[in-house]
Structure formats: C-alpha cells, structure tokens
C-alpha cells in the first residue's frame, strides 16, 4: 500500500509541476494527492487504531489487576 501511495505522490507532483501557475500547482497537489491520500490512510487505518485501543485496554487492565 505504501509503494502505491509513493508512486501516486510522484505522479501528482509531476502533474503539479506542469501547471501554468504556482497556485494551480499547489491546488493540484493538495486536491489530487494530499486530501485523497489522507482520507484513504484514515479509512484503512481504522483496524489498526481499534487493535491498538484494545491492546492498550488489556495492558491497562493487567496493570490494575491485583497480584495473585
């Protein structure tokens, strides 16, 4: 997944460099690259966040449990 994201950043960066103005290049990069990749990484990271929360909850419960 990461290699696809890096390739997409490269492609969009080249697209942005060919824009006639700096503002158009920045908007191209933000709207075709940064925003979509941010959304995709947020959606695909949901499982990781859920597993991390569960792991932290079990660690917290293990710390709070009285010793046998």
Rosetta blueprint (number, residue, H / E / L):
1 X L
2 X H
3 X H
4 X H
5 X H
6 X H
7 X H
8 X H
9 X H
10 X H
11 X H
12 X H
13 X H
14 X H
15 X H
16 X H
17 X H
18 X L
19 X L
20 X L
21 X L
22 X H
23 X H
24 X H
25 X H
26 X H
27 X H
28 X H
29 X H
30 X H
31 X H
32 X H
33 X H
34 X H
35 X H
36 X H
37 X H
38 X H
39 X H
40 X H
41 X H
42 X H
43 X H
44 X H
45 X L
46 X H
47 X H
48 X H
49 X H
50 X H
51 X H
52 X H
53 X H
54 X H
55 X H
56 X H
57 X H
58 X H
59 X H
60 X H
61 X H
62 X H
63 X H
64 X H
65 X L
66 X L
67 X L
68 X L
